[in-house]
Protein backbone atom coordinates (compact mmCIF):
# COMPACT_ATOMS: atom_id res chain seq x y z
CA UNK A 1 0.00 0.00 0.00
CA UNK A 2 2.80 2.37 0.88
CA UNK A 3 4.47 1.67 -2.50
CA UNK A 4 1.16 2.35 -4.29
CA UNK A 5 0.69 5.67 -2.44
CA UNK A 6 4.25 6.72 -3.30
CA UNK A 7 3.43 6.11 -6.96
CA UNK A 8 0.35 8.42 -6.67
CA UNK A 9 -2.34 5.74 -6.60
CA UNK A 10 -5.38 5.72 -4.33
CA UNK A 11 -8.92 4.41 -4.82
CA UNK A 12 -10.32 7.90 -4.17
CA UNK A 13 -8.08 9.51 -6.76
CA UNK A 14 -8.86 6.74 -9.23
CA UNK A 15 -12.59 7.35 -8.93
CA UNK A 16 -12.02 11.08 -9.39
CA UNK A 17 -10.22 10.55 -12.69
CA UNK A 18 -12.90 8.06 -13.76
CA UNK A 19 -15.62 10.66 -13.20
CA UNK A 20 -13.62 13.29 -15.04
CA UNK A 21 -13.19 10.91 -17.96
CA UNK A 22 -16.91 10.15 -18.08
CA UNK A 23 -17.74 13.88 -17.97
CA UNK A 24 -15.36 14.60 -20.84
CA UNK A 25 -16.88 11.77 -22.86
CA UNK A 26 -20.42 13.06 -22.25
CA UNK A 27 -19.44 16.59 -23.29
CA UNK A 28 -17.81 15.24 -26.44
CA UNK A 29 -20.94 13.28 -27.35
CA UNK A 30 -23.13 16.34 -26.79
CA UNK A 31 -20.86 18.43 -28.99
CA UNK A 32 -21.03 15.83 -31.75
CA UNK A 33 -24.85 15.67 -31.57
CA UNK A 34 -25.94 19.19 -30.66
CA UNK A 35 -23.56 21.35 -32.69
CA UNK A 36 -24.40 19.78 -36.08
CA UNK A 37 -28.11 19.87 -35.23
CA UNK A 38 -27.79 23.55 -34.34
CA UNK A 39 -25.98 24.23 -37.61
CA UNK A 40 -28.69 22.41 -39.59
CA UNK A 41 -31.42 24.31 -37.74
CA UNK A 42 -29.66 27.63 -38.35
CA UNK A 43 -29.15 26.80 -42.01
CA UNK A 44 -32.82 25.84 -42.39
CA UNK A 45 -33.83 29.08 -40.70
CA UNK A 46 -31.57 31.06 -43.00
CA UNK A 47 -32.91 29.20 -46.01
CA UNK A 48 -36.49 29.90 -44.97
CA UNK A 49 -35.76 33.58 -44.40
CA UNK A 50 -34.00 33.96 -47.73
CA UNK A 51 -36.32 31.71 -49.74
CA UNK A 52 -39.97 32.63 -49.26
CA UNK A 53 -41.02 29.63 -51.33
CA UNK A 54 -39.80 27.29 -48.60
CA UNK A 55 -42.52 25.74 -46.48
CA UNK A 56 -42.39 26.12 -42.71
CA UNK A 57 -43.86 24.03 -39.95
CA UNK A 58 -46.44 26.71 -39.12
CA UNK A 59 -49.19 25.48 -41.41
CA UNK A 60 -52.72 26.08 -40.11
CA UNK A 61 -54.36 23.15 -38.27
CA UNK A 62 -56.86 22.54 -41.08
CA UNK A 63 -54.10 22.20 -43.72
CA UNK A 64 -54.63 19.34 -46.16
CA UNK A 65 -52.08 16.78 -47.31
CA UNK A 66 -50.24 17.92 -50.42
CA UNK A 67 -50.00 15.62 -53.42
CA UNK A 68 -46.55 14.15 -54.03
CA UNK A 69 -47.07 15.05 -57.68
CA UNK A 70 -47.92 18.72 -57.13
CA UNK A 71 -44.36 19.95 -57.75
CA UNK A 72 -45.41 23.32 -56.30
CA UNK A 73 -43.46 26.52 -55.75
CA UNK A 74 -45.16 28.37 -52.93
CA UNK A 75 -44.07 31.95 -53.57
CA UNK A 76 -42.31 34.03 -56.19
CA UNK A 77 -41.31 37.59 -55.44
CA UNK A 78 -41.27 39.73 -58.57
CA UNK A 79 -39.51 42.92 -57.57
CA UNK A 80 -38.20 43.15 -61.12
CA UNK A 81 -41.67 44.29 -62.24
CA UNK A 82 -41.29 47.59 -60.37
CA UNK A 83 -40.04 49.30 -63.53
CA UNK A 84 -42.98 48.17 -65.70
CA UNK A 85 -45.29 50.91 -66.96
CA UNK A 86 -48.39 48.77 -66.48
CA UNK A 87 -48.95 45.56 -64.52
CA UNK A 88 -52.14 43.73 -65.46
CA UNK A 89 -53.80 40.91 -63.52
CA UNK A 90 -56.32 38.83 -65.50
CA UNK A 91 -59.15 36.70 -64.20
CA UNK A 92 -59.63 33.04 -65.12
CA UNK A 93 -59.03 32.29 -68.82
CA UNK A 94 -60.08 28.59 -68.72
CA UNK A 95 -58.76 27.61 -72.13
CA UNK A 96 -60.29 30.58 -73.98
CA UNK A 97 -57.24 31.42 -76.07
CA UNK A 98 -58.96 33.69 -78.61
CA UNK A 99 -60.37 35.82 -75.82
CA UNK A 100 -56.94 36.06 -74.20
CA UNK A 101 -55.43 37.11 -77.54
CA UNK A 102 -58.21 39.69 -78.00
CA UNK A 103 -57.48 41.11 -74.53
CA UNK A 104 -53.80 41.42 -75.43
CA UNK A 105 -54.81 43.45 -78.49
CA UNK A 106 -57.40 45.51 -76.62
CA UNK A 107 -54.89 46.56 -73.97
CA UNK A 108 -52.18 47.17 -76.59
CA UNK A 109 -50.05 45.02 -74.32
CA UNK A 110 -46.33 45.56 -74.82
CA UNK A 111 -44.34 42.83 -73.12
CA UNK A 112 -41.21 45.00 -73.05
CA UNK A 113 -42.88 47.74 -71.01
CA UNK A 114 -45.88 45.96 -69.46
CA UNK A 115 -46.37 42.86 -67.35
CA UNK A 116 -49.36 40.51 -67.32
CA UNK A 117 -50.17 38.07 -64.51
CA UNK A 118 -52.80 35.38 -65.01
CA UNK A 119 -54.71 34.71 -61.76
CA UNK A 120 -54.85 30.94 -62.23
CA UNK A 121 -57.08 28.44 -64.04
CA UNK A 122 -55.46 28.88 -67.40
CA UNK A 123 -56.85 25.43 -68.19
CA UNK A 124 -60.08 23.38 -68.20
CA UNK A 125 -63.65 23.98 -69.35
CA UNK A 126 -62.67 25.92 -72.47
CA UNK A 127 -61.65 24.84 -75.95
CA UNK A 128 -57.84 25.21 -76.21
CA UNK A 129 -55.84 24.65 -73.05
CA UNK A 130 -52.41 24.19 -74.70
CA UNK A 131 -53.13 27.31 -76.78
CA UNK A 132 -53.55 29.45 -73.67
CA UNK A 133 -50.33 28.11 -72.18
CA UNK A 134 -48.38 28.70 -75.38
CA UNK A 135 -49.71 32.24 -75.86
CA UNK A 136 -48.93 33.08 -72.23
CA UNK A 137 -45.40 31.78 -72.66
CA UNK A 138 -44.89 33.56 -75.99
CA UNK A 139 -46.02 36.87 -74.48
CA UNK A 140 -43.84 36.39 -71.37
CA UNK A 141 -46.87 36.41 -69.08
CA UNK A 142 -46.63 35.47 -65.41
CA UNK A 143 -49.14 33.23 -63.65
CA UNK A 144 -50.24 31.73 -60.37
CA UNK A 145 -51.56 28.19 -60.11
CA UNK A 146 -55.31 27.63 -60.02
CA UNK A 147 -57.07 24.54 -58.72
CA UNK A 148 -57.69 23.25 -62.27
CA UNK A 149 -54.07 23.89 -63.20
CA UNK A 150 -53.06 21.95 -60.09
CA UNK A 151 -55.09 18.93 -61.22
CA UNK A 152 -53.43 19.02 -64.63
CA UNK A 153 -49.95 19.38 -63.15
CA UNK A 154 -50.50 16.42 -60.82
CA UNK A 155 -51.58 14.16 -63.68
CA UNK A 156 -48.73 15.30 -65.93
CA UNK A 157 -46.12 14.88 -63.18
CA UNK A 158 -47.38 11.33 -62.64
CA UNK A 159 -47.21 10.64 -66.38
CA UNK A 160 -43.69 12.07 -66.57
CA UNK A 161 -42.51 9.87 -63.73
CA UNK A 162 -44.37 6.66 -64.60
CA UNK A 163 -45.08 6.74 -68.32
CA UNK A 164 -48.26 7.23 -70.35
CA UNK A 165 -49.18 3.55 -70.07
CA UNK A 166 -49.75 4.00 -66.33
CA UNK A 167 -52.42 6.69 -66.84
CA UNK A 168 -55.31 4.35 -66.05
CA UNK A 169 -57.57 2.45 -65.81
CA UNK A 170 -60.23 5.20 -65.97
CA UNK A 171 -61.86 4.42 -62.62
CA UNK A 172 -58.53 4.11 -60.78
CA UNK A 173 -57.46 6.91 -58.47
CA UNK A 174 -54.22 8.78 -58.95
CA UNK A 175 -51.96 7.37 -56.18
CA UNK A 176 -50.93 10.59 -54.48
CA UNK A 177 -51.66 10.09 -50.79
CA UNK A 178 -54.44 11.25 -48.51
CA UNK A 179 -55.31 14.43 -50.40
CA UNK A 180 -58.54 16.38 -50.01
CA UNK A 181 -59.35 16.16 -53.72
CA UNK A 182 -58.49 12.66 -55.06
CA UNK A 183 -58.50 12.38 -58.84
CA UNK A 184 -59.52 9.52 -61.13
CA UNK A 185 -57.87 8.87 -64.47
CA UNK A 186 -61.19 9.36 -66.26
CA UNK A 187 -61.10 13.01 -65.13
CA UNK A 188 -60.97 15.59 -67.95
CA UNK A 189 -57.77 17.00 -66.44
CA UNK A 190 -56.00 13.73 -67.22
CA UNK A 191 -56.88 14.22 -70.90
CA UNK A 192 -55.60 17.79 -70.76
CA UNK A 193 -52.37 16.55 -69.22
CA UNK A 194 -51.89 13.91 -71.92
CA UNK A 195 -52.08 16.63 -74.58
CA UNK A 196 -49.43 18.88 -73.03
CA UNK A 197 -45.90 18.92 -74.38
CA UNK A 198 -42.88 19.03 -72.08
CA UNK A 199 -42.62 22.78 -72.78
CA UNK A 200 -46.31 23.29 -71.89
CA UNK A 201 -45.79 21.44 -68.60
CA UNK A 202 -42.65 23.41 -67.80
CA UNK A 203 -44.57 26.66 -68.13
CA UNK A 204 -47.63 25.53 -66.16
CA UNK A 205 -45.69 23.90 -63.32
CA UNK A 206 -43.67 27.04 -62.64
CA UNK A 207 -46.82 29.04 -61.82
CA UNK A 208 -46.47 29.50 -58.04
CA UNK A 209 -49.11 29.43 -55.34
CA UNK A 210 -48.54 33.14 -54.62
CA UNK A 211 -46.90 35.99 -56.53
CA UNK A 212 -45.63 38.63 -54.14
CA UNK A 213 -45.11 42.22 -55.30
CA UNK A 214 -43.45 43.89 -52.29
CA UNK A 215 -43.00 47.25 -54.03
CA UNK A 216 -46.80 47.50 -54.34
CA UNK A 217 -47.71 45.76 -51.07
CA UNK A 218 -49.71 43.40 -53.25
CA UNK A 219 -50.09 39.67 -53.85
CA UNK A 220 -51.74 37.62 -56.57
CA UNK A 221 -53.39 34.26 -55.84
CA UNK A 222 -56.06 32.13 -57.43
CA UNK A 223 -58.65 31.63 -54.70
CA UNK A 224 -57.62 33.72 -51.70
CA UNK A 225 -55.69 33.86 -48.44
CA UNK A 226 -56.60 33.06 -44.86
CA UNK A 227 -56.44 36.42 -43.04
CA UNK A 228 -55.48 34.68 -39.79
CA UNK A 229 -52.28 33.14 -41.22
CA UNK A 230 -49.62 35.63 -40.18
CA UNK A 231 -46.83 34.53 -42.53
CA UNK A 232 -48.37 34.30 -45.97
CA UNK A 233 -46.03 31.51 -47.09
CA UNK A 234 -47.65 29.24 -44.47
CA UNK A 235 -51.03 29.29 -46.24
CA UNK A 236 -52.38 25.85 -47.10
CA UNK A 237 -52.12 25.33 -50.90
CA UNK A 238 -55.50 23.61 -51.14
CA UNK A 239 -57.03 26.62 -49.39
CA UNK A 240 -55.26 29.18 -51.58
CA UNK A 241 -56.53 27.38 -54.69
CA UNK A 242 -60.12 26.85 -53.54
CA UNK A 243 -61.19 29.21 -50.74
CA UNK A 244 -64.44 31.12 -51.10
CA UNK A 245 -65.89 31.46 -47.60
CA UNK A 246 -64.75 31.06 -44.01
CA UNK A 247 -67.05 29.21 -41.62
CA UNK A 248 -66.25 28.94 -37.90
CA UNK A 249 -62.67 29.99 -38.61
CA UNK A 250 -62.07 27.30 -41.24
CA UNK A 251 -61.86 28.15 -44.97
CA UNK A 252 -64.29 26.36 -47.26
CA UNK A 253 -64.52 26.01 -51.03
CA UNK A 254 -68.26 26.58 -50.82
CA UNK A 255 -69.84 30.00 -51.00
CA UNK A 256 -72.86 31.12 -49.02
CA UNK A 257 -71.70 28.64 -46.35
CA UNK A 258 -70.09 31.26 -44.14
CA UNK A 259 -68.54 34.69 -44.55
CA UNK A 260 -66.72 35.57 -47.76
CA UNK A 261 -62.99 35.42 -46.96
CA UNK A 262 -62.52 38.95 -48.27
CA UNK A 263 -64.66 40.40 -45.47
CA UNK A 264 -62.35 39.02 -42.81
CA UNK A 265 -59.28 39.90 -44.84
CA UNK A 266 -60.34 43.53 -45.35
CA UNK A 267 -61.08 43.85 -41.62
CA UNK A 268 -57.65 42.51 -40.66
CA UNK A 269 -55.89 44.77 -43.14
CA UNK A 270 -57.47 47.88 -41.60
CA UNK A 271 -54.83 47.56 -38.88
CA UNK A 272 -51.94 47.39 -41.35
CA UNK A 273 -50.24 50.46 -42.76
CA UNK A 274 -50.07 50.11 -45.65
CA UNK A 275 -52.48 47.21 -46.16
CA UNK A 276 -51.48 44.25 -48.34
CA UNK A 277 -53.74 44.08 -51.38
CA UNK A 278 -54.80 40.74 -52.88
CA UNK A 279 -55.80 40.17 -56.50
CA UNK A 280 -57.56 36.85 -57.16
CA UNK A 281 -59.81 34.86 -59.49
CA UNK A 282 -61.73 31.60 -58.95
CA UNK A 283 -65.09 32.93 -57.73
CA UNK A 284 -67.09 33.31 -60.95
CA UNK A 285 -70.41 33.06 -59.10
CA UNK A 286 -69.69 36.39 -57.39
CA UNK A 287 -68.33 38.00 -60.55
CA UNK A 288 -66.23 41.15 -60.52
CA UNK A 289 -65.73 41.97 -56.83
CA UNK A 290 -63.57 45.03 -56.17
CA UNK A 291 -63.23 46.00 -52.51
CA UNK A 292 -60.81 48.13 -50.48
CA UNK A 293 -57.84 45.76 -50.58
CA UNK A 294 -59.22 42.66 -52.34
CA UNK A 295 -59.93 42.50 -56.05
CA UNK A 296 -61.91 39.55 -57.45
CA UNK A 297 -61.41 39.27 -61.20
CA UNK A 298 -63.13 36.04 -62.32
CA UNK A 299 -66.08 37.44 -64.24
CA UNK A 300 -66.97 34.14 -65.91
CA UNK A 301 -65.44 34.39 -69.37
CA UNK A 302 -65.82 30.67 -70.15
CA UNK A 303 -69.49 30.85 -69.11
CA UNK A 304 -70.27 33.68 -71.53
CA UNK A 305 -69.40 36.47 -69.11
CA UNK A 306 -66.36 38.70 -69.40
CA UNK A 307 -62.60 38.43 -69.28
CA UNK A 308 -61.36 41.10 -66.88
CA UNK A 309 -57.93 42.72 -66.63
CA UNK A 310 -56.93 45.27 -64.00
CA UNK A 311 -53.87 47.51 -64.01
CA UNK A 312 -52.68 47.32 -60.42
CA UNK A 313 -50.77 50.58 -60.60
CA UNK A 314 -54.07 52.43 -61.05
CA UNK A 315 -56.78 49.77 -60.33
CA UNK A 316 -58.46 50.74 -63.61
CA UNK A 317 -59.98 47.66 -65.21
CA UNK A 318 -60.87 46.55 -68.73
CA UNK A 319 -63.46 43.92 -69.70
CA UNK A 320 -63.97 41.87 -72.83
CA UNK A 321 -67.22 40.03 -73.63
CA UNK A 322 -66.79 36.28 -74.13
CA UNK A 323 -68.80 33.57 -75.85
CA UNK A 324 -70.14 30.73 -73.72
CA UNK A 325 -68.18 27.47 -73.76
CA UNK A 326 -69.39 25.92 -70.50
CA UNK A 327 -72.48 25.99 -68.30
CA UNK A 328 -72.24 27.78 -64.99
CA UNK A 329 -73.04 25.12 -62.36
CA UNK A 330 -74.81 25.73 -59.09
CA UNK A 331 -72.75 28.34 -57.26
CA UNK A 332 -72.10 26.05 -54.31
CA UNK A 333 -70.67 23.41 -56.66
CA UNK A 334 -68.33 25.55 -58.77
CA UNK A 335 -64.79 24.17 -58.85
BANURO-69939 format. One record per residue (C-alpha): residue number from 1; residue in three letters; y, z, x. Coordinates in Angstrom, 3 decimals, decimal comma. Layout:
BEGIN
- k  r  north  up  east
- NUM  ALA  Y  Z  X
...
//
This chain:
BEGIN
- k  r  north  up  east
- 1  UNK  0,000  0,000  0,000
- 2  UNK  2,373  0,879  2,801
- 3  UNK  1,665  -2,505  4,466
- 4  UNK  2,347  -4,287  1,159
- 5  UNK  5,674  -2,440  0,685
- 6  UNK  6,719  -3,297  4,245
- 7  UNK  6,108  -6,955  3,430
- 8  UNK  8,418  -6,673  0,347
- 9  UNK  5,740  -6,604  -2,338
- 10  UNK  5,724  -4,330  -5,382
- 11  UNK  4,415  -4,820  -8,925
- 12  UNK  7,897  -4,167  -10,324
- 13  UNK  9,510  -6,758  -8,077
- 14  UNK  6,736  -9,234  -8,855
- 15  UNK  7,349  -8,926  -12,594
- 16  UNK  11,084  -9,393  -12,019
- 17  UNK  10,546  -12,692  -10,219
- 18  UNK  8,055  -13,759  -12,905
- 19  UNK  10,660  -13,197  -15,620
- 20  UNK  13,291  -15,043  -13,619
- 21  UNK  10,907  -17,958  -13,186
- 22  UNK  10,155  -18,081  -16,913
- 23  UNK  13,879  -17,974  -17,736
- 24  UNK  14,600  -20,839  -15,363
- 25  UNK  11,768  -22,864  -16,881
- 26  UNK  13,064  -22,252  -20,421
- 27  UNK  16,592  -23,295  -19,444
- 28  UNK  15,237  -26,440  -17,809
- 29  UNK  13,282  -27,350  -20,935
- 30  UNK  16,338  -26,786  -23,131
- 31  UNK  18,429  -28,991  -20,864
- 32  UNK  15,832  -31,747  -21,033
- 33  UNK  15,666  -31,574  -24,852
- 34  UNK  19,187  -30,665  -25,941
- 35  UNK  21,349  -32,694  -23,556
- 36  UNK  19,778  -36,084  -24,397
- 37  UNK  19,875  -35,227  -28,108
- 38  UNK  23,551  -34,345  -27,794
- 39  UNK  24,233  -37,610  -25,981
- 40  UNK  22,408  -39,586  -28,686
- 41  UNK  24,311  -37,741  -31,422
- 42  UNK  27,625  -38,351  -29,660
- 43  UNK  26,798  -42,008  -29,151
- 44  UNK  25,840  -42,388  -32,816
- 45  UNK  29,085  -40,705  -33,834
- 46  UNK  31,064  -42,997  -31,567
- 47  UNK  29,200  -46,013  -32,911
- 48  UNK  29,897  -44,967  -36,494
- 49  UNK  33,583  -44,401  -35,758
- 50  UNK  33,965  -47,730  -34,000
- 51  UNK  31,712  -49,736  -36,320
- 52  UNK  32,633  -49,263  -39,973
- 53  UNK  29,631  -51,335  -41,022
- 54  UNK  27,293  -48,598  -39,804
- 55  UNK  25,738  -46,479  -42,520
- 56  UNK  26,123  -42,712  -42,388
- 57  UNK  24,026  -39,947  -43,858
- 58  UNK  26,707  -39,120  -46,440
- 59  UNK  25,479  -41,409  -49,188
- 60  UNK  26,079  -40,108  -52,721
- 61  UNK  23,152  -38,268  -54,358
- 62  UNK  22,536  -41,076  -56,856
- 63  UNK  22,200  -43,722  -54,099
- 64  UNK  19,340  -46,159  -54,628
- 65  UNK  16,776  -47,305  -52,077
- 66  UNK  17,915  -50,418  -50,240
- 67  UNK  15,618  -53,424  -50,002
- 68  UNK  14,152  -54,026  -46,552
- 69  UNK  15,050  -57,679  -47,072
- 70  UNK  18,717  -57,126  -47,925
- 71  UNK  19,953  -57,754  -44,360
- 72  UNK  23,316  -56,304  -45,409
- 73  UNK  26,524  -55,755  -43,459
- 74  UNK  28,372  -52,928  -45,161
- 75  UNK  31,954  -53,568  -44,066
- 76  UNK  34,028  -56,194  -42,312
- 77  UNK  37,594  -55,436  -41,311
- 78  UNK  39,731  -58,573  -41,273
- 79  UNK  42,917  -57,569  -39,512
- 80  UNK  43,146  -61,124  -38,198
- 81  UNK  44,291  -62,242  -41,667
- 82  UNK  47,594  -60,373  -41,288
- 83  UNK  49,305  -63,534  -40,039
- 84  UNK  48,174  -65,695  -42,978
- 85  UNK  50,910  -66,963  -45,294
- 86  UNK  48,767  -66,477  -48,386
- 87  UNK  45,557  -64,523  -48,953
- 88  UNK  43,729  -65,460  -52,140
- 89  UNK  40,915  -63,516  -53,800
- 90  UNK  38,832  -65,496  -56,319
- 91  UNK  36,701  -64,198  -59,147
- 92  UNK  33,038  -65,118  -59,627
- 93  UNK  32,290  -68,818  -59,033
- 94  UNK  28,593  -68,716  -60,080
- 95  UNK  27,609  -72,129  -58,763
- 96  UNK  30,580  -73,984  -60,288
- 97  UNK  31,419  -76,066  -57,242
- 98  UNK  33,688  -78,609  -58,958
- 99  UNK  35,824  -75,822  -60,369
- 100  UNK  36,057  -74,203  -56,938
- 101  UNK  37,111  -77,536  -55,427
- 102  UNK  39,686  -77,996  -58,206
- 103  UNK  41,114  -74,535  -57,482
- 104  UNK  41,424  -75,427  -53,798
- 105  UNK  43,446  -78,486  -54,809
- 106  UNK  45,514  -76,620  -57,402
- 107  UNK  46,558  -73,970  -54,887
- 108  UNK  47,166  -76,585  -52,178
- 109  UNK  45,016  -74,317  -50,049
- 110  UNK  45,558  -74,821  -46,326
- 111  UNK  42,834  -73,125  -44,339
- 112  UNK  45,003  -73,046  -41,208
- 113  UNK  47,745  -71,012  -42,875
- 114  UNK  45,962  -69,462  -45,877
- 115  UNK  42,860  -67,346  -46,372
- 116  UNK  40,510  -67,317  -49,359
- 117  UNK  38,072  -64,511  -50,175
- 118  UNK  35,376  -65,006  -52,803
- 119  UNK  34,709  -61,759  -54,707
- 120  UNK  30,943  -62,233  -54,849
- 121  UNK  28,441  -64,035  -57,080
- 122  UNK  28,882  -67,400  -55,464
- 123  UNK  25,430  -68,193  -56,847
- 124  UNK  23,376  -68,200  -60,084
- 125  UNK  23,976  -69,345  -63,653
- 126  UNK  25,923  -72,468  -62,674
- 127  UNK  24,836  -75,950  -61,650
- 128  UNK  25,213  -76,212  -57,842
- 129  UNK  24,648  -73,052  -55,842
- 130  UNK  24,192  -74,705  -52,412
- 131  UNK  27,309  -76,776  -53,131
- 132  UNK  29,451  -73,670  -53,545
- 133  UNK  28,110  -72,178  -50,327
- 134  UNK  28,704  -75,385  -48,382
- 135  UNK  32,236  -75,863  -49,713
- 136  UNK  33,077  -72,235  -48,930
- 137  UNK  31,777  -72,660  -45,402
- 138  UNK  33,561  -75,991  -44,892
- 139  UNK  36,872  -74,480  -46,021
- 140  UNK  36,388  -71,372  -43,841
- 141  UNK  36,411  -69,077  -46,871
- 142  UNK  35,468  -65,405  -46,631
- 143  UNK  33,231  -63,650  -49,136
- 144  UNK  31,726  -60,365  -50,242
- 145  UNK  28,193  -60,113  -51,564
- 146  UNK  27,628  -60,023  -55,307
- 147  UNK  24,541  -58,724  -57,073
- 148  UNK  23,254  -62,270  -57,685
- 149  UNK  23,886  -63,201  -54,070
- 150  UNK  21,951  -60,093  -53,061
- 151  UNK  18,928  -61,218  -55,094
- 152  UNK  19,016  -64,631  -53,430
- 153  UNK  19,379  -63,146  -49,951
- 154  UNK  16,417  -60,820  -50,503
- 155  UNK  14,158  -63,682  -51,584
- 156  UNK  15,297  -65,925  -48,731
- 157  UNK  14,884  -63,178  -46,123
- 158  UNK  11,325  -62,640  -47,381
- 159  UNK  10,644  -66,379  -47,206
- 160  UNK  12,074  -66,575  -43,686
- 161  UNK  9,871  -63,727  -42,513
- 162  UNK  6,657  -64,599  -44,368
- 163  UNK  6,738  -68,323  -45,081
- 164  UNK  7,234  -70,347  -48,259
- 165  UNK  3,545  -70,074  -49,178
- 166  UNK  3,995  -66,330  -49,748
- 167  UNK  6,690  -66,836  -52,420
- 168  UNK  4,347  -66,052  -55,308
- 169  UNK  2,454  -65,806  -57,570
- 170  UNK  5,201  -65,972  -60,228
- 171  UNK  4,419  -62,621  -61,859
- 172  UNK  4,107  -60,783  -58,532
- 173  UNK  6,910  -58,469  -57,461
- 174  UNK  8,780  -58,950  -54,220
- 175  UNK  7,373  -56,177  -51,964
- 176  UNK  10,590  -54,479  -50,925
- 177  UNK  10,088  -50,790  -51,658
- 178  UNK  11,254  -48,510  -54,444
- 179  UNK  14,429  -50,404  -55,314
- 180  UNK  16,382  -50,014  -58,542
- 181  UNK  16,165  -53,725  -59,355
- 182  UNK  12,661  -55,057  -58,492
- 183  UNK  12,379  -58,839  -58,500
- 184  UNK  9,521  -61,134  -59,525
- 185  UNK  8,866  -64,468  -57,868
- 186  UNK  9,361  -66,258  -61,194
- 187  UNK  13,010  -65,131  -61,104
- 188  UNK  15,589  -67,946  -60,970
- 189  UNK  16,997  -66,443  -57,774
- 190  UNK  13,734  -67,224  -55,998
- 191  UNK  14,217  -70,903  -56,875
- 192  UNK  17,792  -70,760  -55,596
- 193  UNK  16,545  -69,218  -52,365
- 194  UNK  13,910  -71,916  -51,886
- 195  UNK  16,634  -74,583  -52,078
- 196  UNK  18,885  -73,031  -49,429
- 197  UNK  18,922  -74,375  -45,896
- 198  UNK  19,028  -72,080  -42,881
- 199  UNK  22,776  -72,779  -42,625
- 200  UNK  23,285  -71,886  -46,310
- 201  UNK  21,439  -68,601  -45,790
- 202  UNK  23,411  -67,797  -42,647
- 203  UNK  26,660  -68,127  -44,575
- 204  UNK  25,533  -66,158  -47,626
- 205  UNK  23,901  -63,320  -45,686
- 206  UNK  27,038  -62,643  -43,670
- 207  UNK  29,039  -61,820  -46,817
- 208  UNK  29,499  -58,039  -46,466
- 209  UNK  29,426  -55,336  -49,108
- 210  UNK  33,137  -54,621  -48,541
- 211  UNK  35,988  -56,531  -46,901
- 212  UNK  38,635  -54,144  -45,632
- 213  UNK  42,224  -55,299  -45,112
- 214  UNK  43,894  -52,287  -43,450
- 215  UNK  47,251  -54,031  -43,004
- 216  UNK  47,498  -54,342  -46,800
- 217  UNK  45,760  -51,067  -47,715
- 218  UNK  43,396  -53,253  -49,714
- 219  UNK  39,668  -53,853  -50,093
- 220  UNK  37,616  -56,569  -51,744
- 221  UNK  34,262  -55,837  -53,392
- 222  UNK  32,129  -57,433  -56,055
- 223  UNK  31,627  -54,698  -58,654
- 224  UNK  33,716  -51,703  -57,618
- 225  UNK  33,865  -48,440  -55,685
- 226  UNK  33,055  -44,857  -56,596
- 227  UNK  36,423  -43,036  -56,441
- 228  UNK  34,680  -39,792  -55,475
- 229  UNK  33,145  -41,224  -52,280
- 230  UNK  35,635  -40,183  -49,616
- 231  UNK  34,526  -42,527  -46,831
- 232  UNK  34,305  -45,974  -48,369
- 233  UNK  31,514  -47,087  -46,028
- 234  UNK  29,237  -44,475  -47,654
- 235  UNK  29,288  -46,243  -51,027
- 236  UNK  25,850  -47,101  -52,382
- 237  UNK  25,335  -50,897  -52,120
- 238  UNK  23,608  -51,138  -55,496
- 239  UNK  26,617  -49,387  -57,031
- 240  UNK  29,180  -51,577  -55,264
- 241  UNK  27,384  -54,687  -56,530
- 242  UNK  26,848  -53,545  -60,120
- 243  UNK  29,208  -50,743  -61,193
- 244  UNK  31,118  -51,097  -64,438
- 245  UNK  31,463  -47,604  -65,895
- 246  UNK  31,060  -44,007  -64,755
- 247  UNK  29,209  -41,623  -67,047
- 248  UNK  28,942  -37,904  -66,248
- 249  UNK  29,995  -38,608  -62,672
- 250  UNK  27,304  -41,239  -62,073
- 251  UNK  28,146  -44,973  -61,860
- 252  UNK  26,362  -47,262  -64,290
- 253  UNK  26,005  -51,029  -64,516
- 254  UNK  26,585  -50,823  -68,263
- 255  UNK  30,001  -51,005  -69,841
- 256  UNK  31,118  -49,020  -72,856
- 257  UNK  28,640  -46,350  -71,699
- 258  UNK  31,255  -44,140  -70,090
- 259  UNK  34,694  -44,554  -68,539
- 260  UNK  35,565  -47,759  -66,722
- 261  UNK  35,419  -46,963  -62,994
- 262  UNK  38,946  -48,272  -62,524
- 263  UNK  40,396  -45,472  -64,659
- 264  UNK  39,025  -42,813  -62,347
- 265  UNK  39,902  -44,844  -59,275
- 266  UNK  43,531  -45,350  -60,344
- 267  UNK  43,850  -41,618  -61,084
- 268  UNK  42,509  -40,664  -57,653
- 269  UNK  44,769  -43,141  -55,887
- 270  UNK  47,875  -41,601  -57,466
- 271  UNK  47,558  -38,880  -54,831
- 272  UNK  47,389  -41,349  -51,941
- 273  UNK  50,465  -42,757  -50,237
- 274  UNK  50,111  -45,649  -50,073
- 275  UNK  47,212  -46,162  -52,483
- 276  UNK  44,250  -48,338  -51,484
- 277  UNK  44,075  -51,375  -53,737
- 278  UNK  40,744  -52,882  -54,800
- 279  UNK  40,166  -56,504  -55,799
- 280  UNK  36,850  -57,160  -57,564
- 281  UNK  34,855  -59,494  -59,812
- 282  UNK  31,596  -58,952  -61,730
- 283  UNK  32,929  -57,728  -65,090
- 284  UNK  33,310  -60,948  -67,095
- 285  UNK  33,063  -59,096  -70,408
- 286  UNK  36,393  -57,390  -69,692
- 287  UNK  37,996  -60,547  -68,329
- 288  UNK  41,146  -60,519  -66,232
- 289  UNK  41,970  -56,834  -65,732
- 290  UNK  45,031  -56,166  -63,572
- 291  UNK  45,997  -52,510  -63,230
- 292  UNK  48,127  -50,477  -60,815
- 293  UNK  45,765  -50,583  -57,845
- 294  UNK  42,658  -52,338  -59,218
- 295  UNK  42,503  -56,051  -59,925
- 296  UNK  39,553  -57,446  -61,907
- 297  UNK  39,269  -61,205  -61,407
- 298  UNK  36,044  -62,316  -63,134
- 299  UNK  37,438  -64,241  -66,076
- 300  UNK  34,139  -65,907  -66,970
- 301  UNK  34,386  -69,368  -65,443
- 302  UNK  30,668  -70,148  -65,815
- 303  UNK  30,850  -69,106  -69,490
- 304  UNK  33,678  -71,532  -70,269
- 305  UNK  36,467  -69,108  -69,397
- 306  UNK  38,704  -69,396  -66,357
- 307  UNK  38,429  -69,278  -62,595
- 308  UNK  41,099  -66,877  -61,358
- 309  UNK  42,718  -66,627  -57,932
- 310  UNK  45,270  -64,004  -56,935
- 311  UNK  47,510  -64,006  -53,873
- 312  UNK  47,320  -60,415  -52,680
- 313  UNK  50,582  -60,600  -50,768
- 314  UNK  52,429  -61,046  -54,074
- 315  UNK  49,770  -60,328  -56,778
- 316  UNK  50,736  -63,606  -58,459
- 317  UNK  47,663  -65,210  -59,981
- 318  UNK  46,546  -68,731  -60,873
- 319  UNK  43,921  -69,704  -63,456
- 320  UNK  41,870  -72,833  -63,965
- 321  UNK  40,034  -73,632  -67,223
- 322  UNK  36,282  -74,126  -66,795
- 323  UNK  33,574  -75,846  -68,796
- 324  UNK  30,725  -73,723  -70,140
- 325  UNK  27,469  -73,762  -68,175
- 326  UNK  25,920  -70,504  -69,387
- 327  UNK  25,989  -68,303  -72,476
- 328  UNK  27,778  -64,987  -72,243
- 329  UNK  25,118  -62,361  -73,035
- 330  UNK  25,730  -59,092  -74,806
- 331  UNK  28,345  -57,262  -72,746
- 332  UNK  26,048  -54,307  -72,104
- 333  UNK  23,415  -56,657  -70,670
- 334  UNK  25,546  -58,765  -68,334
- 335  UNK  24,174  -58,854  -64,787
//
